[in-house]
Amino acid sequence: MNMKSKYRIAAAPVGLLVLAALALPLRSQAEEQPIQLNPVSIQGVSGTILASLEKLNKGRQAFERSARRTDAMSLRWQIRHRTGDAKAAGQTRLQLQTEAADFALPLADDGTFVLPAEVSGVTSGQILASHKQLLIRPLVETQGSSPEQRYLGDLRLECEVFWAMEKDEVPALMRMAFSMAGGACNSGRIEMPSLSPFLLEAATLTYEGRELPLRLGKTLRDYRAPLHDSAWPDRALVRLVPKPAKAESGAQ
């Protein structure tokens, strides 16, 4: 593999991570093929397995062990439609099934949820969703940030959490290649998109008078921040500008 090439990693399931790492042409999220999920039952209605509790625990452990983490940071989980739209998952019902008991997982207005304290020591279980075509992603936030203003340190830790969740499903040779390149979240050769809850007009990284326009994804629902670049500290702010409502409705 030519290590000088730039890997482009889509915010999508692991199969697409591998294709991206091989520098194959990427399709937009709206063009991706649906994931085949096993049908299950959620309180008498048809549902799908969204994620295992083990996968979320791996992400949580990465968050807790990270040297980047501060007391002002929090970790939640966010449900998104495969198009990238956070609002599209608003009518979804979630349930966590474990051997001991089942737990409803209430969704906040922004599509986020937290795991109940009762499962803090549970290692096996699965999260079920009443709707298909959904993804689960970590959301790391520092107090004082907002959907329109994200700290670069939050995005870096968010990437670490996501990679901890997904890396075991990536082939060993691919993991080795990522490691040789400096790490999935720490290399200028690898692009890990950060997600936006709305269609983007622009994204700009700012710190003490410096500004850097960021490249947007084709769907306008993600952007590329320089997670690897130590010249930009964790306190640098990414300012996201939503597309005007009229333009957004036309784009959808």
C-alpha positions as CSV (number, residue, x, y, z in Angstrom):
1,M,0.0,0.0,0.0
2,N,1.3,3.4,-0.9
3,M,1.6,5.2,2.5
4,K,1.9,8.6,0.7
5,S,-1.6,8.5,-0.5
6,K,-4.3,10.2,1.6
7,Y,-6.9,7.9,3.0
8,R,-10.4,9.2,3.0
9,I,-12.6,7.7,5.8
10,A,-16.3,8.3,5.6
11,A,-18.5,8.6,8.7
12,A,-20.1,5.3,7.9
13,P,-20.0,1.6,8.9
14,V,-16.7,-0.3,8.9
15,G,-17.0,-1.8,5.5
16,L,-16.9,1.7,4.1
17,L,-14.0,2.6,6.3
18,V,-12.0,-0.1,4.6
19,L,-12.9,1.0,1.1
20,A,-12.0,4.5,2.0
21,A,-8.7,3.5,3.4
22,L,-7.9,1.8,0.1
23,A,-8.5,5.2,-1.6
24,L,-11.4,3.9,-3.7
25,P,-13.9,6.4,-4.9
26,L,-16.4,7.4,-2.2
27,R,-20.1,7.6,-2.7
28,S,-22.3,10.0,-0.7
29,Q,-24.1,8.6,2.3
30,A,-27.4,8.8,0.5
31,E,-26.0,6.5,-2.2
32,E,-24.7,3.8,0.2
33,Q,-26.3,0.4,0.2
34,P,-28.5,-0.4,3.2
35,I,-27.0,-2.4,6.0
36,Q,-28.5,-5.8,6.5
37,L,-29.7,-5.9,10.2
38,N,-31.3,-8.8,12.0
39,P,-35.0,-8.3,12.7
40,V,-35.9,-8.3,16.4
41,S,-38.9,-7.3,18.5
42,I,-39.3,-4.1,20.4
43,Q,-42.4,-4.2,22.6
44,G,-44.4,-5.9,19.9
45,V,-43.1,-3.9,17.0
46,S,-40.6,-4.7,14.3
47,G,-37.1,-3.3,15.0
48,T,-33.4,-3.8,14.2
49,I,-30.2,-4.3,16.1
50,L,-28.4,-0.9,16.1
51,A,-25.3,-1.7,18.1
52,S,-24.0,-4.0,20.8
53,L,-23.5,-2.8,24.3
54,E,-19.9,-4.1,24.1
55,K,-19.2,-1.6,21.2
56,L,-20.5,1.3,23.2
57,N,-18.5,0.2,26.3
58,K,-15.4,0.2,24.2
59,G,-16.1,3.8,23.2
60,R,-16.9,4.8,26.8
61,Q,-13.6,3.3,28.0
62,A,-11.7,5.2,25.4
63,F,-13.3,8.4,26.5
64,E,-12.6,7.7,30.2
65,R,-8.9,6.8,29.6
66,S,-8.0,9.6,27.2
67,A,-5.4,12.0,28.3
68,R,-7.3,14.6,26.3
69,R,-10.4,14.3,28.5
70,T,-11.3,17.1,31.0
71,D,-13.9,17.3,33.7
72,A,-15.9,19.7,31.5
73,M,-16.4,17.1,28.8
74,S,-19.3,14.7,28.5
75,L,-20.0,11.7,26.3
76,R,-23.4,11.0,24.8
77,W,-24.6,8.8,21.9
78,Q,-26.4,10.2,18.9
79,I,-28.8,8.5,16.5
80,R,-28.6,9.6,12.9
81,H,-30.3,8.5,9.7
82,R,-27.9,7.1,7.2
83,T,-28.3,10.3,5.1
84,G,-26.6,12.1,8.0
85,D,-29.7,13.9,9.2
86,A,-29.9,14.0,13.0
87,K,-33.5,15.1,13.0
88,A,-34.6,12.2,10.8
89,A,-34.2,9.9,13.7
90,G,-36.5,11.9,15.9
91,Q,-39.4,9.4,15.9
92,T,-37.2,6.4,16.7
93,R,-37.8,4.3,19.8
94,L,-34.7,2.7,21.4
95,Q,-34.5,-0.2,23.8
96,L,-31.5,-1.8,25.5
97,Q,-31.8,-5.5,26.0
98,T,-29.6,-7.4,28.5
99,E,-29.9,-10.8,30.0
100,A,-31.1,-9.4,33.3
101,A,-33.6,-6.7,32.0
102,D,-34.7,-4.4,29.2
103,F,-34.4,-0.7,29.4
104,A,-36.1,2.0,27.4
105,L,-33.6,4.7,26.1
106,P,-35.4,8.0,25.8
107,L,-34.1,10.2,23.0
108,A,-33.5,13.9,23.5
109,D,-34.7,16.4,20.9
110,D,-31.3,16.4,19.3
111,G,-31.4,12.6,18.9
112,T,-29.0,11.9,21.7
113,F,-29.3,9.4,24.6
114,V,-27.2,8.2,27.6
115,L,-27.0,4.7,29.0
116,P,-28.8,4.1,32.3
117,A,-26.7,3.9,35.4
118,E,-28.1,0.4,36.0
119,V,-26.0,-1.1,33.2
120,S,-22.7,0.5,34.2
121,G,-21.3,-2.9,35.0
122,V,-23.1,-4.9,32.3
123,T,-20.9,-6.1,29.4
124,S,-23.3,-7.9,27.2
125,G,-26.5,-6.6,25.5
126,Q,-27.8,-4.9,22.4
127,I,-29.5,-1.7,21.5
128,L,-32.6,-2.1,19.4
129,A,-34.2,0.6,17.2
130,S,-37.8,0.8,15.9
131,H,-36.6,2.2,12.6
132,K,-34.1,1.0,10.0
133,Q,-31.4,3.0,8.2
134,L,-29.9,4.4,11.4
135,L,-26.4,4.9,12.7
136,I,-25.1,5.5,16.2
137,R,-22.3,7.9,16.7
138,P,-20.5,9.3,19.8
139,L,-21.0,13.0,20.7
140,V,-18.3,14.6,22.9
141,E,-19.1,18.1,24.2
142,T,-17.4,20.6,26.5
143,Q,-19.5,22.8,28.7
144,G,-20.0,26.1,26.8
145,S,-19.9,24.6,23.4
146,S,-22.9,24.4,21.1
147,P,-24.0,22.7,17.8
148,E,-22.7,25.8,16.0
149,Q,-19.5,26.0,17.9
150,R,-17.4,22.9,18.5
151,Y,-14.1,22.7,20.3
152,L,-11.4,21.0,18.3
153,G,-10.5,18.9,21.4
154,D,-14.0,17.6,21.5
155,L,-13.8,16.5,17.9
156,R,-10.4,14.8,18.5
157,L,-11.7,12.8,21.4
158,E,-14.9,12.1,19.5
159,C,-12.8,10.5,16.8
160,E,-10.9,8.4,19.4
161,V,-14.1,7.1,20.8
162,F,-15.5,6.3,17.3
163,W,-12.3,4.5,16.3
164,A,-12.3,2.5,19.6
165,M,-15.9,1.3,18.7
166,E,-15.0,0.3,15.1
167,K,-11.4,-0.7,14.9
168,D,-11.9,-4.4,15.9
169,E,-14.1,-4.8,12.8
170,V,-11.4,-3.5,10.5
171,P,-9.0,-6.2,9.1
172,A,-5.7,-6.5,10.9
173,L,-3.7,-5.4,7.9
174,M,-5.8,-2.2,7.6
175,R,-5.3,-1.5,11.3
176,M,-1.6,-1.9,10.8
177,A,-1.6,0.5,7.9
178,F,-3.5,3.1,10.0
179,S,-1.0,2.6,12.8
180,M,1.9,3.1,10.4
181,A,0.3,6.3,9.1
182,G,0.2,7.7,12.6
183,G,-3.2,6.5,13.8
184,A,-6.8,6.9,12.5
185,C,-7.2,10.2,14.3
186,N,-3.6,11.5,14.4
187,S,-2.4,11.5,10.8
188,G,-2.6,14.1,8.0
189,R,-2.8,11.2,5.6
190,I,-6.2,10.0,7.0
191,E,-9.4,12.1,7.0
192,M,-12.0,11.4,9.6
193,P,-15.1,13.6,9.0
194,S,-16.8,15.3,11.8
195,L,-20.6,15.3,11.6
196,S,-22.9,18.3,11.6
197,P,-26.5,18.2,12.8
198,F,-27.6,20.4,10.0
199,L,-26.7,21.2,6.4
200,L,-23.7,23.4,6.2
201,E,-23.0,26.7,4.4
202,A,-19.5,26.9,5.8
203,A,-17.2,25.6,8.6
204,T,-14.2,27.6,9.9
205,L,-11.6,26.8,12.5
206,T,-10.6,29.8,14.6
207,Y,-8.1,30.5,17.4
208,E,-6.7,33.8,18.6
209,G,-7.3,35.7,15.3
210,R,-6.3,32.8,13.0
211,E,-8.9,31.3,10.7
212,L,-8.9,28.2,8.5
213,P,-11.8,27.4,6.2
214,L,-12.6,23.7,6.4
215,R,-13.6,21.5,3.5
216,L,-17.2,20.2,3.6
217,G,-18.4,16.8,2.6
218,K,-20.4,16.2,-0.5
219,T,-23.7,15.9,1.5
220,L,-22.9,19.2,3.4
221,R,-23.5,17.3,6.6
222,D,-19.8,16.8,7.6
223,Y,-16.6,18.7,7.5
224,R,-12.8,17.9,7.7
225,A,-11.1,19.5,10.7
226,P,-7.2,19.1,11.1
227,L,-7.4,16.7,14.0
228,H,-3.8,15.8,13.6
229,D,-2.3,19.3,13.5
230,S,-0.8,20.3,16.9
231,A,-0.5,23.9,15.7
232,W,-4.2,24.1,16.4
233,P,-4.8,23.5,20.2
234,D,-7.8,21.7,21.7
235,R,-9.4,25.1,22.6
236,A,-9.6,26.1,19.0
237,L,-13.2,26.6,17.9
238,V,-14.9,25.2,14.8
239,R,-17.7,27.6,13.8
240,L,-20.4,26.0,11.8
241,V,-22.7,28.1,9.6
242,P,-26.1,26.4,8.8
243,K,-27.5,26.7,5.3
244,P,-30.5,29.0,5.1
245,A,-33.8,27.2,5.7
246,K,-34.9,27.8,2.0
247,A,-31.6,26.4,0.7
248,E,-31.7,23.4,3.1
249,S,-35.3,22.4,2.1
250,G,-34.2,22.6,-1.6
251,A,-31.1,20.4,-0.9
252,Q,-33.2,17.7,0.8
